Amino acid sequence: MNTSAIETGTLIWRRFGKEDIDAFFDIFSDPELNTYLPWFPLKNKEEAMPFMEEKYLSKYRQPQSCHYAICLKTDNRPLGYGLKREWRHQGIVSEACRAVLELAKQEQIPFVSTTHDRTNRPSGQVMKRLGMIYRYSYAEHWQPKNKLVVFRMYQLDLNDSVNRTYEKYKEQALAWFVETEI
């Protein structure tokens, strides 16, 4: 599976393409949107194409990958990976994530894990609405931003016969712990 197109009622999940460079720059140059992403906002359009190649286009040449552009069906223009302010609180991320979870079930993927910076509470709320279960928190020295971030890891088991917790983040963390007030 490598970034197969997905359609929902109002959305298209698809690969980014070179024709998306203006929308791509608009998304990845937004300082607010990039607050919780693991890179700095793009400063100019000259940075956009190498960044698109590194983070997206190169991934499409791998055997397995999921690196999507979320687009509205009405105009097929990418809204982003993280959504810009004008697209938030409209159910777009929840709708998109439900579609990905359905694809994961069809592909017989046993579980899905996801993380969010614990200061980004709306992301955690989306995970809860999707039925994901909080498993643990972990601290990571985040590069290239050079700051300590505490992430919360949520998981949704898609195969009821196995109960497991994805441990990789915990194993690589500076520290990990379970928060009781989530």
Secondary structure, DSSP 8 states (H G I E B T S, - for coil): -B---EE-SSEEEE---GGGHHHHHHHHT-TTGGGGSSS----SHHHHHHHHHHHTGGGGGSSSB---EEEETTT--EEETTB-GGGTTSSHHHHHHHHHHHHHHHTT--EEEEEEETT-HHHHHHHHHTT-EEEEEEEEEETTTTEEEEEEEEEEES-TT------HHHHHSSEEE--S--
